[in-house]
Structures are given as structure tokens and as C-alpha cells.
């Protein structure tokens, strides 16, 4: 697995940092020396992550905000720059996963999925671009194997992850000649709270769910976090417009 370069004196913004992949990525970046702006709606768990990150000697700003509100995204970037006076990486990891029979999905759940999974990364990136250009920084968007294969009962989630993957590539093209990198990581199933949602869906066709069960088992969170952190650093200088699948082969065929 590629190793992140030294991030001492640099700053990374990580969303979804209270648990799972967001937490693991934040701690990996802290180990690399990055000061951190950590964002999650779960304030208590967010502070737990922050405390562990601070134990490595880095500075940490926490923001317990709802990223479904565009203004919160812009304000989060502003707060990070005001505290650290720079921004070198944005890791968009926060996501919502609301499995549902398509015919029964509420407008509220559809809108929330799009707001958190697709609109929030865009608004964070939009606010961060001037600072990332100055720092020659990077954006890493976490998508999903669901971006590359249709999965039953997750129409909204699949749509947002496919959209985020293609948005990454579009931004990579738009900024091809400027000092900023855009990449994505598409994990397979991991043992996170997010992944537990599909198991609670009533009346799901088990034969369909088995189609998305990886033959090699689930992906280790730490392996994905290592890749996200790597892409956020200068060690990944040759990566631009890439989407790295880490899914134990589930999208291979």
C-alpha cells in the first residue's frame, strides 16, 4: 500500500471524521503530521477522534455541523483557513446510506442523500479551491463500488457515488493545467456503521443482496484510509483524475 508523505506544517480537512473510514483517515493523516479540520454531525464521537489525533502532537479543529446545508460547507473551509492559515487537502468521506425500495423512498430521504453525498463535496471543494491552488494541494473524494455497478435498493446512493466519481474526473480536467489534484477512492464493503444499513431493510430479496457480497470478504478500513491519506499528500503527485477501486474484486466482473 502506498505511504503518505510527511504532512508536517500542512492542513487537511476530513469529513465524516467521527467514525469509520473518516476517523481512520484523520488518524492516519495525524500520524503523517497534518494539522486537521475534522467535520461530522456527531459532536461527541468527533471529539473522541480529535483527542486521539491531538495525542500525536498535531493541532485539531472540530466542527460539528450538518453538511447537507451548503452554507455550513463554506463556513467550515473558512474556519479551517482562519485557524491554520492554509489548506492542503480536502478528504470528502462523509456519506449517508438509506437503503429503500425505490417506490417507497421519501423525497426527504432522496434529497438528504444527494445533499450529503454529492452537493456537500462540491460546496466544500468550491470553497477550498483558492486555498488548494495556493498550497498546490489535493482533493480526495470517497465514492464506492456502488459507483460502478447497479445495486438493488440503493438507487439514491448509487446515483450520488457515480455522480461524485464523474465530478472528480470533470474537475481533474478543468484544473488540468493548474497546481491542484483531484482523485477518488471507491471502496467495497467495509465493517462500518454505514454498511449495516442494508441489513435492516425489510422485505429485501436476499438473492439480490448476495450479488454484492465479495467473494474475498470485506475490505479493511485501514487499507482504504491509507490510500485516501496517500492521495492527499505530495507522495501521490502523479495521480490526477484517478478513481482507485479497493473492493476485493467485487467490480472485476
C-alpha positions as a Python dict, from the first residue, in 0.01 Angstrom:
ca = {
    (1, 'X'): (0, 0, 0),
    (2, 'X'): (141, 345, -88),
    (3, 'X'): (254, 554, 209),
    (4, 'X'): (159, 921, 263),
    (5, 'X'): (441, 1172, 256),
    (6, 'X'): (523, 1392, 553),
    (7, 'X'): (244, 1644, 618),
    (8, 'X'): (412, 1841, 896),
    (9, 'X'): (314, 2206, 868),
    (10, 'X'): (24, 2125, 638),
    (11, 'X'): (-351, 2109, 697),
    (12, 'X'): (-613, 1856, 591),
    (13, 'X'): (-991, 1880, 615),
    (14, 'X'): (-1166, 1547, 670),
    (15, 'X'): (-1542, 1495, 672),
    (16, 'X'): (-1718, 1204, 840),
    (17, 'X'): (-1436, 1203, 1094),
    (18, 'X'): (-1637, 1076, 1392),
    (19, 'X'): (-1624, 709, 1293),
    (20, 'X'): (-1532, 450, 1035),
    (21, 'X'): (-1324, 549, 736),
    (22, 'X'): (-1332, 920, 819),
    (23, 'X'): (-1189, 856, 1164),
    (24, 'X'): (-924, 618, 1032),
    (25, 'X'): (-819, 864, 763),
    (26, 'X'): (-797, 1152, 1010),
    (27, 'X'): (-574, 949, 1240),
    (28, 'X'): (-353, 838, 952),
    (29, 'X'): (-306, 1199, 842),
    (30, 'X'): (-229, 1297, 1200),
    (31, 'X'): (41, 1028, 1205),
    (32, 'X'): (181, 1191, 891),
    (33, 'X'): (199, 1522, 1078),
    (34, 'X'): (-102, 1708, 935),
    (35, 'X'): (-300, 1959, 1135),
    (36, 'X'): (-665, 1869, 1099),
    (37, 'X'): (-1005, 2025, 1049),
    (38, 'X'): (-1245, 1744, 1138),
    (39, 'X'): (-1613, 1759, 1048),
    (40, 'X'): (-1904, 1538, 1148),
    (41, 'X'): (-2257, 1582, 1274),
    (42, 'X'): (-2183, 1356, 1575),
    (43, 'X'): (-2012, 1601, 1811),
    (44, 'X'): (-1932, 1353, 2089),
    (45, 'X'): (-1765, 1094, 1868),
    (46, 'X'): (-1592, 1371, 1675),
    (47, 'X'): (-1423, 1493, 1992),
    (48, 'X'): (-1303, 1139, 2062),
    (49, 'X'): (-1132, 1129, 1723),
    (50, 'X'): (-988, 1475, 1783),
    (51, 'X'): (-843, 1375, 2119),
    (52, 'X'): (-666, 1076, 1969),
    (53, 'X'): (-532, 1288, 1682),
    (54, 'X'): (-404, 1555, 1923),
    (55, 'X'): (-214, 1288, 2113),
    (56, 'X'): (19, 1265, 1812),
    (57, 'X'): (112, 1632, 1856),
    (58, 'X'): (-93, 1792, 1578),
    (59, 'X'): (-344, 2073, 1611),
    (60, 'X'): (-711, 1988, 1555),
    (61, 'X'): (-1020, 2198, 1484),
    (62, 'X'): (-1355, 2022, 1517),
    (63, 'X'): (-1678, 2135, 1356),
    (64, 'X'): (-1999, 1951, 1438),
    (65, 'X'): (-2216, 2067, 1151),
    (66, 'X'): (-2468, 1929, 906),
    (67, 'X'): (-2304, 1921, 563),
    (68, 'X'): (-2644, 1898, 396),
    (69, 'X'): (-2656, 2277, 440),
    (70, 'X'): (-2438, 2441, 175),
    (71, 'X'): (-2354, 2740, 394),
    (72, 'X'): (-2205, 2506, 655),
    (73, 'X'): (-1963, 2369, 395),
    (74, 'X'): (-1835, 2713, 300),
    (75, 'X'): (-1813, 2819, 664),
    (76, 'X'): (-1616, 2506, 754),
    (77, 'X'): (-1348, 2586, 499),
    (78, 'X'): (-1334, 2947, 615),
    (79, 'X'): (-1289, 2838, 977),
    (80, 'X'): (-1011, 2596, 885),
    (81, 'X'): (-817, 2861, 694),
    (82, 'X'): (-868, 3119, 968),
    (83, 'X'): (-716, 2881, 1225),
    (84, 'X'): (-436, 2720, 1025),
    (85, 'X'): (-375, 2989, 758),
    (86, 'X'): (-360, 2729, 484),
    (87, 'X'): (-541, 2427, 343),
    (88, 'X'): (-353, 2149, 168),
    (89, 'X'): (-606, 1867, 136),
    (90, 'X'): (-978, 1804, 141),
    (91, 'X'): (-1096, 1447, 203),
    (92, 'X'): (-1468, 1411, 136),
    (93, 'X'): (-1566, 1095, 326),
    (94, 'X'): (-1898, 1176, 497),
    (95, 'X'): (-2197, 997, 345),
    (96, 'X'): (-2547, 884, 421),
    (97, 'X'): (-2680, 546, 315),
    (98, 'X'): (-3055, 498, 320),
    (99, 'X'): (-3149, 166, 157),
    (100, 'X'): (-3508, 162, 41),
    (101, 'X'): (-3740, 13, -214),
    (102, 'X'): (-3737, 274, -490),
    (103, 'X'): (-4115, 306, -499),
    (104, 'X'): (-4123, 381, -126),
    (105, 'X'): (-3834, 625, -91),
    (106, 'X'): (-3941, 958, 54),
    (107, 'X'): (-3848, 1287, -106),
    (108, 'X'): (-3676, 1386, 218),
    (109, 'X'): (-3450, 1079, 213),
    (110, 'X'): (-3370, 1128, -156),
    (111, 'X'): (-3285, 1494, -102),
    (112, 'X'): (-3074, 1421, 206),
    (113, 'X'): (-2873, 1156, 22),
    (114, 'X'): (-2798, 1393, -265),
    (115, 'X'): (-2720, 1682, -30),
    (116, 'X'): (-2467, 1497, 185),
    (117, 'X'): (-2313, 1260, -71),
    (118, 'X'): (-2289, 1485, -375),
    (119, 'X'): (-2371, 1850, -307),
    (120, 'X'): (-2164, 1879, 13),
    (121, 'X'): (-1841, 1761, -153),
    (122, 'X'): (-1900, 2012, -432),
    (123, 'X'): (-1958, 2302, -193),
    (124, 'X'): (-1653, 2210, 16),
    (125, 'X'): (-1438, 2185, -295),
    (126, 'X'): (-1575, 2511, -432),
    (127, 'X'): (-1482, 2693, -113),
    (128, 'X'): (-1143, 2521, -87),
    (129, 'X'): (-1017, 2564, -444),
    (130, 'X'): (-848, 2906, -398),
    (131, 'X'): (-659, 2778, -92),
    (132, 'X'): (-569, 2445, -251),
    (133, 'X'): (-434, 2622, -558),
    (134, 'X'): (-213, 2836, -336),
    (135, 'X'): (-88, 2528, -149),
    (136, 'X'): (-61, 2302, -457),
    (137, 'X'): (-299, 2076, -271),
    (138, 'X'): (-533, 1787, -333),
    (139, 'X'): (-894, 1671, -313),
    (140, 'X'): (-978, 1307, -240),
    (141, 'X'): (-1341, 1205, -283),
    (142, 'X'): (-1454, 872, -140),
    (143, 'X'): (-1707, 715, -372),
    (144, 'X'): (-1794, 344, -365),
    (145, 'X'): (-1802, 25, -567),
    (146, 'X'): (-2169, 126, -599),
    (147, 'X'): (-2049, 394, -842),
    (148, 'X'): (-1954, 117, -1087),
    (149, 'X'): (-2236, -134, -1050),
    (150, 'X'): (-2610, -111, -1005),
    (151, 'X'): (-2717, -230, -661),
    (152, 'X'): (-3075, -306, -564),
    (153, 'X'): (-3246, -86, -305),
    (154, 'X'): (-2981, 187, -323),
    (155, 'X'): (-3080, 400, -621),
    (156, 'X'): (-3006, 729, -446),
    (157, 'X'): (-2674, 611, -301),
    (158, 'X'): (-2558, 463, -633),
    (159, 'X'): (-2656, 780, -817),
    (160, 'X'): (-2462, 1005, -580),
    (161, 'X'): (-2150, 788, -581),
    (162, 'X'): (-2147, 762, -959),
    (163, 'X'): (-2200, 1138, -975),
    (164, 'X'): (-1917, 1203, -732),
    (165, 'X'): (-1682, 983, -933),
    (166, 'X'): (-1760, 1167, -1255),
    (167, 'X'): (-1744, 1506, -1080),
    (168, 'X'): (-1392, 1414, -970),
    (169, 'X'): (-1291, 1345, -1328),
    (170, 'X'): (-1459, 1662, -1453),
    (171, 'X'): (-1273, 1876, -1200),
    (172, 'X'): (-949, 1700, -1287),
    (173, 'X'): (-997, 1807, -1648),
    (174, 'X'): (-1098, 2161, -1559),
    (175, 'X'): (-784, 2207, -1349),
    (176, 'X'): (-551, 2003, -1570),
    (177, 'X'): (-306, 2292, -1609),
    (178, 'X'): (-322, 2423, -1252),
    (179, 'X'): (-146, 2306, -932),
    (180, 'X'): (-426, 2106, -772),
    (181, 'X'): (-508, 1735, -788),
    (182, 'X'): (-846, 1561, -784),
    (183, 'X'): (-878, 1188, -721),
    (184, 'X'): (-1130, 939, -590),
    (185, 'X'): (-1124, 613, -396),
    (186, 'X'): (-1402, 358, -444),
    (187, 'X'): (-1412, 108, -156),
    (188, 'X'): (-1607, -211, -142),
    (189, 'X'): (-1800, -315, 166),
    (190, 'X'): (-1630, -231, 496),
    (191, 'X'): (-1731, -309, 853),
    (192, 'X'): (-1874, 34, 927),
    (193, 'X'): (-2198, 163, 1073),
    (194, 'X'): (-2291, 281, 722),
    (195, 'X'): (-2266, -70, 581),
    (196, 'X'): (-2504, -208, 842),
    (197, 'X'): (-2798, -22, 689),
    (198, 'X'): (-2872, -266, 406),
    (199, 'X'): (-2917, -548, 657),
    (200, 'X'): (-3208, -368, 823),
    (201, 'X'): (-3416, -328, 507),
    (202, 'X'): (-3749, -504, 533),
    (203, 'X'): (-3863, -741, 256),
    (204, 'X'): (-3529, -729, 71),
    (205, 'X'): (-3468, -1003, -184),
    (206, 'X'): (-3174, -1193, -38),
    (207, 'X'): (-3077, -1331, -378),
    (208, 'X'): (-3013, -976, -495),
    (209, 'X'): (-2814, -880, -188),
    (210, 'X'): (-2588, -1184, -232),
    (211, 'X'): (-2483, -1047, -572),
    (212, 'X'): (-2292, -769, -392),
    (213, 'X'): (-2123, -995, -137),
    (214, 'X'): (-1749, -1000, -213),
    (215, 'X'): (-1608, -1350, -256),
    (216, 'X'): (-1289, -1239, -81),
    (217, 'X'): (-1467, -1077, 213),
    (218, 'X'): (-1497, -719, 328),
    (219, 'X'): (-1231, -454, 283),
    (220, 'X'): (-1023, -345, 581),
    (221, 'X'): (-1095, 17, 677),
    (222, 'X'): (-726, 85, 745),
    (223, 'X'): (-631, -16, 389),
    (224, 'X'): (-872, 237, 242),
    (225, 'X'): (-767, 506, 489),
    (226, 'X'): (-404, 454, 388),
    (227, 'X'): (-493, 513, 22),
    (228, 'X'): (-704, 822, 95),
    (229, 'X'): (-424, 969, 305),
    (230, 'X'): (-166, 884, 38),
    (231, 'X'): (-366, 1061, -234),
    (232, 'X'): (-398, 1367, -9),
    (233, 'X'): (-20, 1410, 8),
    (234, 'X'): (260, 1503, -229),
    (235, 'X'): (361, 1137, -249),
    (236, 'X'): (71, 1096, -494),
    (237, 'X'): (187, 1377, -724),
    (238, 'X'): (138, 1162, -1036),
    (239, 'X'): (-228, 1083, -955),
    (240, 'X'): (-485, 1316, -1113),
    (241, 'X'): (-835, 1221, -1225),
    (242, 'X'): (-795, 866, -1097),
    (243, 'X'): (-1054, 651, -924),
    (244, 'X'): (-887, 377, -724),
    (245, 'X'): (-1106, 71, -662),
    (246, 'X'): (-1036, -105, -331),
    (247, 'X'): (-1309, -367, -327),
    (248, 'X'): (-1153, -714, -313),
    (249, 'X'): (-1253, -766, -675),
    (250, 'X'): (-1628, -711, -645),
    (251, 'X'): (-1636, -492, -957),
    (252, 'X'): (-1395, -710, -1155),
    (253, 'X'): (-1670, -892, -1337),
}
